[in-house]
Amino acid sequence: MSGLKILICGGGCAGPALAYWLAQSGHRVVVVERFKTLRATGAQLDVSSQGLETIERMGLLDNIRSKRVNELGTSFVDSHGNVKATFMANKSGKGTQSVTCEYEIMRGDLVQILYDTTKDSVEYVFGKTVESFEQNEERVVVYFSDNSSDTFDIVVGADGQGSRIRGMILPAGSPNPYRELGVYVAYWVIPRTEEDGNLCTFYTSSGGRMIMRRSHSPTETQVYLTLRDDSKELQNMPRASVEKQKEFWTERFRDAGWETARFLQGLKTAENFYCQHVVQVRTDTWYKGRVVLVGDAAYCPSPFSGMGTTGSFVGAYVLAGEINRSPSDLNSAFANYNKTLRPFVNEIQKVSQFFVRFGLPETQFGASFNLFLAQMVSVFRIPDFIAKYTTEENSGWKLPDY
């Protein structure tokens, strides 16, 4: 097979994972990343089911295992911090996962592993973006932000849910690719205390508010605030200045209860603050000519699915496999990529709007009822029963062999 020259836009998880498979097959791969250095930061992720199988085929399972976060399970507390329900992680290697997955890892560690694995066979270019491109049946001419240009056989958009590459290939008049869930999430890190422990802890307040606390190191604790609000005026809030965003979250959560005062105090000086509008990306257009999308750029399932990282690894594996099967017929390669992966994507995007609203209730009664339900599920050990009598291997969609 003659090697292709392939440009991947995005140096997060999907892009380098795709670069791994393509470089292994003899293609010349260039990854451009808009940040000036490797962005080895970010929140805690998990990899499960088919994503874990993909990582095992990459030979990276031991690397992932060595960087796992020591999270023992998940607890649910009331406004005074009293634990009402606890679910321990299923680390047996068998059966379905609990709220805490067997393979929890910080995004920065995962990105670093992918970079270290591919840096000798893949060219990485930082601080650069694709401004535009022109394509015909034989090549794609790409124009970059530094006024340079280059020619490639394939261009891949792995640039996240806000993908600029996706915007360049969607047909005029296409439906909005975002499925709005009416939810916003903020994340930052604060100093860890002895009370934080190794359990991921959830607290639900009224007003569509939820707080999650989890610790990934002896010195740091992660804080996640989740807010359900359908107001249209809030949709541009994540684009406001960091100061304005911090003011917004402080005002909305000031009276939420539990350890909110401590978390908001830490927010004042947090340098790794991040805020996003929770959406799904749903589009019928995953490719156009020689330009194709992968990961969140094509099919972001939202954090509520718990399958975003897994979807990126699986999508990269399938796309590379189909390119390698038909390197001289990219239209067939991309069509088969769409045909093969679409059922898996449809499955991981099954996020019910009803359950989102149910999990983030408006009233204090709703918050108390949800805590009571968690308590009953814990008392009757329902997750243990499910894990014992089900297997992830029987989850329907099977990872192809290439």
N, C-alpha and C positions, 0 to 999 in steps of 0.2 A: 504494500500500500504506500503510495506516495504521500509524504507529509503535507498537510495544509498549514497555512499561516493564519492563525486565529487570534483575534483580539477579544479579550474579556473585560468588560467594564464593571468594576466592583471587586474590592479585595476583602470582602467579609467572609462568609462561610461558603455560599454556593459557588462563587467565582473560583476560589482556590481549589475547592473540591473537584470542580469540572476540569480545571487546569491540570490537576493530578492525573486524571484518567487520560486526557488528551496527550499530555507529555509522555506518559507511559507508552502510548501507541505511536510515538515518533513524530507528532505534530510540533510545529514551532508555535509556542503560546506566549502571548504578551498580556499581562494584567495591568490595567491602568486603574489607579485609585485616587480619588479626589483629595484625600487628606495627604498632608506632606510626609507623614510617617505611618507606619503600620498602626492601625487603630486597635491595639490589643487591649481594649477596655470593654466595659458594658456589663449588663446584668447576668444573672444566673440562667443557664439554659439546661435543657435535658434532651437526651437522645434515646429513642426507644424503638421497638419493633423493627420495621424494615430499615430504618435509619441506622440502627445498631448493626444489622446484617451488612449494610453497605460499608460501614466503617471497618468491620471485620475483614471484608474482601479487600479493603485498602491496606490492611496490615497495620492499622493504627489503634486497634482496640487496647493494647497494653499502654500506649501513650495516653489515651483517654482515661484509662483506669488509674494511672499514676497521678492524674490531676483532678480526680473526682473531689467534689465538695463533701465533707463529712457531715452530711445532713441525715439524721437518724429517722426522721419522719415529720409528721405535720400535726399541729394541735390547733384547737379553736378555743378562744377565750371570751369571757364577758368583759364588760366595761371596767371591771376592777382587776382584770388580769387573771381571774380564776379559770383554770383549765377545765373545760367541759367535755372535750372529746379529743382523742389522740389516735392517729393512724400511723403505725410504723411503716417504714419503707420496706418494700418487698425486694430483698437483695439475694434471693435464692437463685436467680438466673432462670426461674421458671414461672409461668403464669403471668397474669396481667399485673401492671404496675399500680401502685397507690398514688396519692397526690405527689409524694416525693418519689422521683424515679430512681432506679438503680444507678443510672449514669447521669448525675447532676454535675455540671461543670461551668465555670465562669466563661463568658464569651471571650474574654481576652486570652485565656489559656487555650481555648479551642482554636482561635484565629492564629495564635502563635504556633501551635502544633502544625496546622495546615501550611503556614508560611515556611517553617523550618523544613518540612517534608518536601516542598516543591521549589524552594528558592534556587537550587542548583540546576534545575531543568526547565524553569520558567523564568521569563524576564518580567520583573516587577518595575513599574514606573509610578512614582508617587507625585502628588501635587498636580495632577493633570486630569482633564475631563474631555469627553467628546462633545464638540460643539455642533457638528453636523456630519452628514455623510451622503455620498452619492453611490448608487449601485447599479450594476447591470447583470447580465447573465453570467459573467466571468469573474467579477471582482467587486469589492467595496472600497471606495476611496474615502478615508476618514480625515476630518479636519479637527485638530485639537485646540485646546484653550491657549496653548503657547504659540499659536500661529503656524505650527508644523502640520504636516499631513503624511499619510502613509497608506499603503494598499494592503488589503487583507482578503483572504478567501471567505472568512466568516467573521461576523461581529456578534458578540453575545452580550445581552443586557442582563447583568447580575447585580444591578444597582438599586435593589431594595424596593419597598412598596411605593416610593415616590419616583420610580424609574423615569428618567428622561428618555432613555432608549425606547421604552414602551410608548411614550408620547409621540415619538418620531415615526412609529410604524402603524399606529392605530389609524384605520381609515377615517376620513372626514365624516363627521356626524355619528361616530360610534357612541354607544351608550357609556355613561360614566362607569369606569372600571371599579370604582369603590363601592362596596356594600357598607353603608354606615351602620355601626352598632350603637351609636349614641353613648360611647364610653371613652373616657380619657384616663391615661395612666401617667403618673410621675414617679421617678426613681432617683434615689441618691444614696450615698454611703455616709454613715456616722460612726464614731468610736464605739467599740463593743464594750458591754458591761457583763459582769458575771451572770446576771439574770437572763441574758439573751439565750444562752444555751445553744444546743445543736438541733433544735426542732424548728422547722418553719412554722410560724404562728400567724393565724388569721383572726382578725377582729372585724365584725360587721356592725356598722352604725346606721342610724336612720339617714334619710336624705340621699339614698343611693350611693352610700360611701362604704368603702372597705379598705382596710389597712393590712398589709402583710409585712412581717419582719423575718429576715433569715440571715444567718451569719455564715460567711464563707472562709473566714480566717480568724486567728486568735485575737486580732486587733480591730476588725471591721465588721459592721453589721449593715445589711442592705434594708432600705425602707422603700416600700411600694405603696402609693396611694392610688386607689381606683375610684372614679366618680362617674356615675351614670347621669347624664344630662343631655337631653335632646335639643337644647336651645341652638338655633342656627348661628347665633352670634358667637358661640364658643368655638366654632370650627376653625377660626383663625388664631385661636389662643396659643397653640404650640409654635406659631410663627412670631409671636411677640418677643420682646427682649427677655432675657433670663430674669432680670429683676422684676418685670411685670408678671411673668409666670409664677415666680416664687410668691409674690404678693397675692396672686389669685389663689394658689393652693393653701396658703396660710389662712386666708379669710374663709375659705370654704370648709376647712377642717379644724378650725380653732376650737370648736365645741364638740368634737367627735367623741372624746373620751379615751379611755385606756392610756397609752403612753404618748398620746398625740403631742403634748407640750414638749416632751423631750425630742421627738422627731422633728417638730417644726423649729425648735431651737437649733438643731443640727443643720437644718435646711439653710439657715442664714449664711453659713460659711461654706456650704458644700460646693466643691468645684466640679464634681462629676454629675451634676443635676441633668436629668433628661426627662422630657415630656413628649407624649405622642397621642394622637387621636387614633383610637383602635378601630381598624377597618379590615375588611377582606378585599383582596383584589380578585375580581372575576371578569374575565374577558375571553372571548372566543378566538382572539388573535394572539397567538404565541410566537408567530414568525411572519416575516414578509421577505420574500426573496432569500438573500443570504444573511439576514439579520434575525436572530432568535432570542427569546427570553428564557430565563431559568430562575428558580427560587421565588422569593417574594415579589420580584418584578413581574412575574407571570401569574402567580397563584398564592399570594400571601393568605394563609388561613386564619390569621389573627392569634394573639396569645391565648385566647380562650380555648383554642383547639388543642394546645399543648403539642402541636405537630409541626411548628414552623421550621425548626432546625432539621428535624427528620425529613420534612418535605424537601428542603434544600439539598440534602445529601442524596436522597433518592432521585430527585429530578436531575441533578448533575450526572449521576451514574447512568441514567437512562438516555439522556441527551448524548453523552459521550459514546455510549454503546451504539446508538443509531447512526451517529456520524461515522463511526468506524465501520459499520456494516455497509454504508453507502457513501463513501467519501467523494465519489464522482457524480452522485445524484443527490444533491442536498435537498431538493424538494421532497424526494421520497424519504430521506432521513428525517426531516422535520415533521413530515406528515405522520410517520410511524412513531416519532417521539410523542406527538400529540395523541395519537390513537392509543398508545401503550400506557401513557401516564395519566391521561384524563380520568379514568375510573378511580385511580388512587386519589387524585386531587379532589374529585367530587366527594369522596368519602371523608377526607380530613377537613373539608370545608363545611361539614354538617354541624354548624353552630346555631342553636335555636335562640331566636330573639326572646322567646318566652323565658327560657332558663337564664338568659342574661338579666332580664328584668327581675326574675324571681330571686336570683343570687345577690342582687343589689337593690334591696327593697327601699321604698320611700319612707315607710313608717317604722316606728320602734317595735310595734307588734310583729311586723314582718321580720325584722332583724332578730328578735327573740325567738320567733318560730323557727327560723333557719338554724339557730344555735341548738334548739331543742332537737331538730331533725338530725343534726350532726351527732348529738349526744346519743340518740337512739341507734343510729348506724354503728357508732363505736361500741356501745354496750352489747349489741347483738353480733358484733364482729363480722359484719357483712362483707367488708373488703377481703378479709381472710378467706371467707367462704368462696367468693368469686375467684380469687387467685388460685385456690386449690382445684377448682373444677373447670377452669378455663385456661386457654393458652393463647398468647399473642400470635403464635404460629398459625392459628386457625382464624385469623382476622380477615380473611377474604382475599385481598389482592396479594399476589405473589411477586417477589422481586425477580425480574427476568435474569436469564444467564446470557452473558455476552462473551 
